[in-house]
Amino acid sequence: MSIPFEDFLSENEDEYDRWLHQAESRFDDDLYEARIADAPFADPWLIPAEATVADAVKMMQKVRNGYLLVGDLSDLQGVLSERDILHKALASGRALDDLRVRDLMTANPETIGLQDRIVTAIRKMAEGRFRRLPIIDATGTVCGVLSVRNVLRYLSEYFQDEILNAPPEGTRIRPDLYSG
């Protein structure tokens, strides 16, 4: 026995609306208050401002991370990313051994506090077009780095049931398969 397409569609739309409402409610109630400390984040990798860019590249390769904090845990001077090296160092035409990290780093980077909300980090990342944010604790000491990947991992774990049970997109059943 076949189901009329209109009935099938309205039944599934109601289910999707219920699912969406539940997800929105959970977001509004719980996730809005979630803190950076609740999310996974990476340990900071530090390099001195006077190091050569060649040394920074070697360190990035060794630790398999394309983002270094410049300075030390109590004195964050800047950040250096693979993109900084690609866009600034290669454009300068100088050898990587002749350039210092301080020449390419982004000074006074935007940071996020360990007790700040995750939604604040998302806003900062979106507005500043940052893929990573250094995390500082209440004393101003660097304690980690939050990446877009960390945020997505947290959200996917938080909404695990909703993600696993989300209706598939783009898989509509053709109306001609149902009689009406």
C-alpha positions in Angstrom: 0.0 0.0 0.0 1.4 3.4 -0.9 1.2 6.6 1.0 -0.1 9.8 -0.7 2.9 12.1 -1.3 1.3 15.0 0.5 0.7 12.9 3.6 4.3 11.6 3.5 5.7 15.1 3.1 3.6 16.8 5.8 4.4 13.9 8.2 8.1 14.3 7.7 8.0 18.1 7.8 6.3 17.9 11.2 9.1 15.5 12.4 11.7 17.8 11.1 10.1 20.9 12.8 10.0 19.0 16.1 13.7 18.0 15.7 14.6 21.6 14.9 12.7 23.1 17.8 14.3 20.6 20.2 17.8 21.5 18.9 17.1 25.3 19.1 15.8 24.9 22.7 18.9 23.0 23.8 21.1 25.7 22.1 19.2 28.5 23.8 19.2 27.0 27.2 22.5 25.2 27.6 25.0 26.0 24.8 24.7 29.7 25.2 26.2 29.5 28.6 29.0 26.9 27.7 32.5 28.2 28.5 35.8 27.8 26.7 37.0 25.7 29.6 34.2 23.2 28.6 35.5 22.8 25.0 38.6 20.8 23.9 41.5 23.0 23.0 45.2 22.6 22.0 48.3 23.2 24.1 50.1 26.3 23.1 53.3 26.1 21.0 55.6 29.0 21.7 58.5 30.5 19.7 60.6 33.6 20.5 60.1 36.7 18.4 63.8 36.7 17.5 63.7 33.2 16.1 64.1 32.9 12.3 61.1 32.1 10.2 63.0 29.0 9.0 63.1 27.9 12.6 59.4 28.6 12.9 58.7 26.4 9.8 60.8 23.6 11.2 58.9 23.8 14.5 55.5 23.8 12.7 56.6 20.7 10.8 57.9 19.0 13.9 54.8 19.6 16.1 52.4 19.2 13.1 50.8 22.6 13.8 50.5 25.6 11.6 50.1 28.1 14.3 52.6 29.3 16.9 52.3 31.8 19.7 55.1 34.3 19.9 56.7 35.2 23.3 56.1 33.2 26.4 53.1 32.1 28.5 53.1 35.2 30.6 53.9 37.6 27.7 52.0 36.9 24.5 53.6 39.2 21.9 51.9 37.8 18.8 51.0 34.8 16.7 52.5 33.3 13.5 50.5 31.1 11.2 51.3 29.2 8.0 49.3 31.8 6.1 51.5 34.6 7.5 54.5 32.8 6.2 52.9 32.1 2.8 51.6 35.6 2.3 54.2 37.8 3.9 57.5 35.9 3.7 57.2 34.6 0.2 56.0 38.0 -1.0 59.1 39.7 0.5 61.4 37.6 -1.6 63.8 37.2 1.3 65.2 33.9 2.5 63.4 32.4 5.5 66.7 32.4 7.4 67.0 36.2 7.0 63.5 36.9 8.3 62.6 37.0 12.0 59.3 35.8 13.5 58.7 39.4 14.8 58.8 40.6 11.1 55.8 38.4 10.1 53.9 37.8 13.3 50.5 39.4 14.0 51.2 41.5 17.0 48.7 42.0 19.9 46.4 39.1 18.8 42.8 38.8 19.7 42.4 36.4 22.7 39.6 34.7 24.5 39.4 34.0 28.2 39.1 30.5 29.6 35.8 31.5 31.3 34.4 33.3 28.3 31.4 31.8 26.5 31.9 29.6 23.4 29.5 31.8 21.5 31.8 34.7 22.2 34.6 32.8 20.6 32.5 32.0 17.6 31.6 35.7 17.2 35.2 36.8 17.5 36.3 34.2 15.0 33.6 35.1 12.5 34.0 38.9 12.8 37.8 38.8 12.8 38.0 35.9 10.3 40.3 34.0 12.7 40.7 30.3 12.6 42.4 30.2 16.0 42.3 32.2 19.2 44.9 32.1 22.1 43.2 31.3 25.4 44.2 33.2 28.5 43.3 32.4 32.1 42.2 34.8 34.8 45.9 35.8 35.5 46.5 36.7 31.8 48.6 33.6 31.3 48.3 31.7 28.0 46.8 28.2 28.6 45.9 27.0 25.2 44.6 27.7 21.7 41.0 27.3 20.5 40.5 26.5 16.8 37.5 26.3 14.6 38.0 22.6 14.6 37.8 22.5 18.4 34.6 24.5 18.3 33.1 22.1 15.7 34.2 19.1 17.7 32.5 20.5 20.8 29.3 21.3 18.9 29.2 17.9 17.3 29.6 16.2 20.7 27.1 18.5 22.3 24.5 17.9 19.5 25.6 14.3 18.9 22.0 12.9 18.9 20.7 15.7 16.8 23.5 15.4 14.2 23.2 11.6 14.0 19.4 11.7 13.8 19.1 14.7 11.5 17.0 14.2 8.4 19.2 13.8 5.3 19.2 16.8 2.9 18.8 16.4 -0.8 17.2 12.9 -0.6 13.6 13.7 -1.5 11.5 10.8 -2.6 10.0 11.4 -6.0 6.2 12.2 -5.9 5.5 9.8 -8.8 6.5 6.8 -6.6 3.4 7.5 -4.5 -0.2 7.2 -5.6 -2.6 9.8 -4.5 
